[in-house]
Amino acid sequence: MPPIVGTAGHIDHGKTALVRALTGQDTDRLPEEKRRGISIDLGFASFACGDGTLVGVVDVPGHERLVRNMIAGAHGFDLVLLVVAADDGVMPQTREHCDVVRLLGVREIVVAITKTDLVPPSRVAEVERQVHDLFREVGAAPPPVVCVSSATGAGIPELRAFLESKVRSLDRPPDAGFFRLPVDRAFVVAGQGVVVTGTAVSGRVVTGDRLGVLPEGFEVRVREIQVHGSTVGEARAGQRVALRVSGADRRVLRRGQTVTACPTAEASSTFDVALVLLRNAPRPLRNHAGIRLHVGTADCLGKIVRIDGRDAIAPGEQALARVVLREPVAGFFGDRFVLREESARRTLGGGRLLRPAPARRPGPEEVRALRALEEAESLEERIRALVAASGGGPVSVSFVSTVFHLRPEGFLPRLAEAEGFCLLPAPGRPELVTTSHRVSELEKDVLAFLRAWHEENRLARGLDLEVLRGRLASGFSTAAFRALVESWERAGKVVREENLVRLPEHEVVLDERQRALAENVERVLREAGFSPPDARLLDEVLGTQDWKSLLPEIERQGRVVRVAPNLWYSAAAVEEARSLLEGYLEAHGQVTAATFRDLLGTSRKYAIALLEYFDRTGVTLRVGDVRKAKASRRR
């Protein structure tokens, strides 16, 4: 992946002049920057290494009031060139910029001591000691130091050679994520259209791709791609990229947005985070304290909430917390962020995003899972921790894809082979990701629930699958839960009859009284023929309501048929009615409700109920006010 080198350091320490000496390019592009002689916003340049590797350079402003602009540019740095002027030495923004790049996870830092032509060697040595002390204060090893003068060119070849060697040694893992680019500029090129620029942090983009713009959620199409000023067919993570896009007006595009190829990505105003408060923070960070959060190129206000039961975060302390923002931003697992005072006067700390849009305040188990998510080194460990942090239930494939900003094809094959995962409803077409432990626990719960349910419902053949899912596995989709039940059925642990689930040993056995009542129900319905009593009349005729609990078993045995919600016929009567109906249709082609009523010698109420039953069961097809044989329609 192509590297990005960024500058950092106090105002007027020579960052822009140093970039010009290294690259031959002036990064001050604004008229005000030219007039005042200071950098106000981000500037961009590039240089080619001896092996042809093109290195992007981002020059940041050094003024204390422009730290927000500095952070917006620093999010994609691979290597930082910390600039310290030999005449001034270490200054306030030297310290703050150093804190920022460390909080953003930049491991490679090279210090350039500039303006060495203006001071004696003893002063240069003193400044070098200041730099070493600065890093020792924060518990970091002192970085390499190169002394230069942009005015005379002294040390510039050595610095460039050193940067090239560091660039070649950078080890960046392969990227399987969706394309993502935090926007740091949006502008119009006359005669061409709207352009957004930024440092691509993951994935690849090709001309013609459609990308979502977060947090708003609208879509743009990529019409042209430029990398370091050259038009290309594709761009990838690590490059400085300019995208000419269509589908959005310049007025709705701005710094702080993110363009992404992830179709399920959404912005969030709440994140669980792992953060550290700087050792030099002025005071503990209280629960619900107002903060300013910088992530990607976004900058927004919010508050910090501890989730481990404590009241404050002490200087130098690491903690799990929740940030609640006033407006949504795009953020994904592992994204580095910086916390500053609400007034933007001072940097307080920073860390990594763990989980966007948490549903509720986490309990102790979920806090432990979030800590495991923070510490996990492999993708499999992270996904396992994400499942646990989500309450232990299943999580959707799209949720995993969104949180980690990864294409499903980048992680599903790994999960299918990894121990301890279960993909549902099937590995070839997964919707949900859960763990084998969760499935095992659910199996125990289902078997115990069925055992207790059978004890209380001895006359029921089984429990409806959807009812069972609602009681114990509401986080699983119907298809996923059915797949689990089918696996338990193959293992002989349950029996499934259509949509009913039961234990293999469960049988409906009627005692002598129940058998007699069942025979009485069948007799009453058989004697009633085509005009059976409804539920209320059956209560009166039988002298009890106990018959209702027997009906499912009598129906299963095929002795009675439920034709309407409160209307049962003997099976013999339904079969006779069907025979009469089919015979009449074969002779006449169609039948009306009145004709069928007369054919059965019953009332319209019963004739209509039977006809609607035959419609549902595929015997007849209603066409207006008549019924025809359904088989004739197929012909």
Salt bridges, closest charged atoms under 4 A:
ASP26 OD1 - ARG20 NH2 3.52
ASP26 OD2 - LYS34 NZ 2.61
GLU32 OE2 - ARG36 NH1 2.89
ASP41 OD2 - ARG29 NH2 3.79
ASP41 OD1 - ARG255 NH2 2.82
ASP78 OD2 - ARG172 NH1 2.90
ASP88 OD2 - HIS13 NE2 3.21
GLU96 OE2 - ARG340 NH2 2.72
GLU108 OE1 - LYS166 NZ 2.73
GLU126 OE2 - ARG123 NH1 3.29
ASP133 OD1 - ARG136 NH1 3.60
GLU137 OE1 - ARG95 NH1 2.86
GLU164 OE2 - ARG160 NE 3.51
GLU164 OE1 - ARG168 NH1 3.82
ASP184 OD2 - ARG240 NH1 2.66
GLU216 OE2 - ARG254 NH2 3.03
GLU219 OE1 - ARG210 NH1 3.51
GLU224 OE1 - ARG244 NE 3.01
GLU234 OE1 - ARG204 NH2 2.47
ASP249 OD1 - ARG251 NE 2.85
ASP272 OD1 - ARG322 NE 2.70
ASP272 OD2 - ARG355 NH2 2.71
ASP299 OD2 - ARG68 NE 3.25
ASP299 OD1 - ARG292 NH1 3.18
ASP299 OD1 - HIS294 NE2 3.89
ASP308 OD2 - ARG306 NH2 2.55
GLU317 OE2 - ARG306 NH1 3.38
GLU317 OE2 - ARG310 NH1 3.25
ASP335 OD2 - ARG180 NH1 2.92
GLU341 OE2 - ARG283 NH1 3.65
GLU341 OE1 - ARG345 NE 3.74
GLU341 OE2 - ARG346 NE 3.65
GLU342 OE2 - ARG326 NH2 3.00
GLU365 OE2 - ARG368 NH2 2.70
GLU366 OE1 - ARG360 NH2 3.45
GLU380 OE1 - ARG414 NH2 2.98
GLU441 OE2 - LYS444 NZ 3.71
GLU443 OE2 - LYS493 NZ 2.70
GLU455 OE1 - ARG458 NH2 2.90
GLU466 OE1 - ARG469 NH2 2.96
GLU486 OE2 - ARG496 NH2 3.54
GLU489 OE1 - ARG496 NE 3.65
GLU497 OE2 - ARG461 NH2 3.45
GLU497 OE2 - ARG502 NH2 3.18
GLU522 OE1 - ARG559 NE 3.02
GLU527 OE1 - ARG523 NH1 3.17
ASP539 OD2 - LYS548 NZ 3.69
GLU540 OE2 - ARG536 NH1 3.35
ASP546 OD2 - ARG513 NH2 2.55
GLU553 OE2 - ARG556 NH2 2.95
GLU555 OE2 - ARG562 NH2 3.88
GLU575 OE1 - ARG578 NE 3.63
ASP598 OD1 - ARG597 NE 3.07
ASP615 OD2 - ARG627 NH2 2.81
